[in-house]
Amino acid sequence: MEDDREPPKFEGSEVPQSAPETMPVGQASGEERADRDETAEIPDTAGWTPAGRAPTSAVSELPKIDGYQIEEKIAHGGMGVVYRARQLRLNRTVALKVIKAGSLADDEQVARFYTEAEAAGSLDHPAIVPIYEVGESNGQHFYSMAFIEGCSLADLLRDRLLESREAAAMLLVLAEAIEYAHTKNVIHRDLKPANVLLAHSTGGTASSLGRSASSGSLRSRTDSSSDADAPLWYPKITDFGLAKQIESDSELTSTGQVLGTPGYMPPEQVEATQTVGPPADIYALGSVLYAMLTGRPPFQAASVMETLRQVVERDPVPPTRFNPTIDRDLETICLKCLEKRPANRYASAGALADDLRAYLSGEPISARPVSAWERAWRWCRRKPAAALAIATLAGLLLSLIAVAVITARLRYLEKTREAQEARLQAAKRERELREVELANARRLADERAKLAETQHYFSLVADARAGLVEPKQGWAYEGIQKLREAAKVRVSEVVDRPALRALSAQLLRGVDARLIREIKMPLGYRSRFICFHPDGHQMAIATEKNRFLLRILLCNPETGEVTRKLGVRASARWQFKTSNMDGIYGLAYVQDGKGLAAMSRSGWVYVWDLTSDPPRRRDYRFGSDGPETVVFHPTKPELYYVEGSRVWRWRWGTDEGRQEIGAGIFSGRIVWLAIDARGKRLAASNRQMAAVFDADTGELIGRRYEGFGGPVALSPDGRLLAVAGGPTGGTILDLDTQRPAVSLQPPGRNTLHTEP
């Protein structure tokens, strides 16, 4: 067969540094490379050569083939020899393969040689090395094929691994070529990286590779460059030495005869107990993908027999164990090709190509990972004897455990019952012995207890009343505790419960602060702001020492211990420009407590990542000056601040501009802001009114609360609004009903209050 097409070449193209010094060309049969392919660790480099290599054999050793000028020997194996030659009639360079035994070749060798030529010669595909001519000259059987400038995939994999998309694009080309071969009733049966040649060219486009060209991933990447002019790898399948016609009656490979490369062979080809069909090439394509992703075949052992045993009995190790960067979808495609049963693989190479095309396009693939239960079931089917033994052993073990547990439980219940009976008998005897003594002492004890309880009751009530006359720190808390204790007095005729309730009401009307513990500031530092972590186990205190050093202390509120100090330098330029001292004017835990944010007067927002050790700080420029009133969102990277009668939202770390919240609601200057713990509602107020907004949309929630002016606070769920002002001096508003829920008394002598 002759073909006038010239395969794409790239003279002077780069070759992987690990390529051997002598690089063969053309196609060599599986028998020719049997001595090099006993294990998958020995890649076959047949089928390629670099341009301009010096000949390795003398002219006198070259055979004579009519119509060809043989230039050098470039590959040889157990049965065939490949030469580089020039076809004189068409004046082109070709790869010429002849039988190594020459005229002494037996009938089987000749038949296998012509089977290879016939299988490859019947195929016409850009990704399959074409056969030009088949014949016999001077007793030598030969055929000529395209001469490929480049390297084999095996040589490329010795230099580097392929990334997921690059490997998928390469396999897509091979799958389309194998699908074409199957439509021509040809099965390769020995597909592996060494039988994939990579033509290196910059002159063409990937369109010659069929539909796979749209992937754009077959670009050679010997460095990190992604230049559009970098050369493309053109994969071409060669070596049809083990190929067979699906409908052929050839007896060259009979049942029971194993031919192929151990690490890349499917189980049915290893066992040689059934006809090897197209699913064998699907398995081989999966093996090639496995090698491109991991640099090794799916199965690899110290001997050929051990490798063949692994192919039949074991599942391949998932590629991500060797290369964690592999995409999960591509791994699923690879493992589906490597299924033991042919029926579990892709139905055809075309179906595999469709899944690869979907993966490269970012679309869902049809293959699904095998579950752990399915893997266990398949192992049981492959090793029924071992599975039965394990199941039997497990059943016996579970039976023994069950018997032991039941026996131990029965013994425990028996001992528990005996111990309980013994305790009951001892208690009964003790009651009987002490019953008389208790009866005699009970009257005296009751009288003494009654007298002690009475004295204690009046002492507690007197102490509680004393707190109303001369309040001290913690007076209300201590008074309530004393009244609670007085109410527990068992002398009913002494306890005046209405009087206790009246006194409790007097104590509860006052606001009292009870000192729990003190946290000492570093020498010379003054505290400015304080906030608590959402879980309550940490608190942050903003302090300042002088005009140049600000510090935030992280403390444990349970122990008062300072656990970490965060430092911030004051802006000397701003202080010099404005003649004001820099300082922290806002402090809050953000990002659900994972961060801490602070606003300075000089217009900087400082955000610490508390999940790192030490905490990392990021600085964001807010403006030339910081606002006097600011609150931070508890979960999002944003804050809310006041400018006159307007509330603004600003996000740090983004290019978004600021957004106004509740435009036109306030006519006077806004003084106070508050946000709930969920970050859903934002409250604003001045001395005349208060309003609540949706923190995300900025829309007014409910109505404006005219006459309820003063400092504001929101309950954690955002349902209640507390205003330290209004008609009664303090009000808690229910935002669902938009009505006051609780009114507090005006500040008095016994009320503790603060002004911001």
Summary of the structure (lengths in Angstrom):
residues: 756
radius of gyration: 44.1
end to end distance: 96.9
largest distance: 136.6
contacts: 2405
relative contact order: 0.05
helix: 33%
strand: 22%
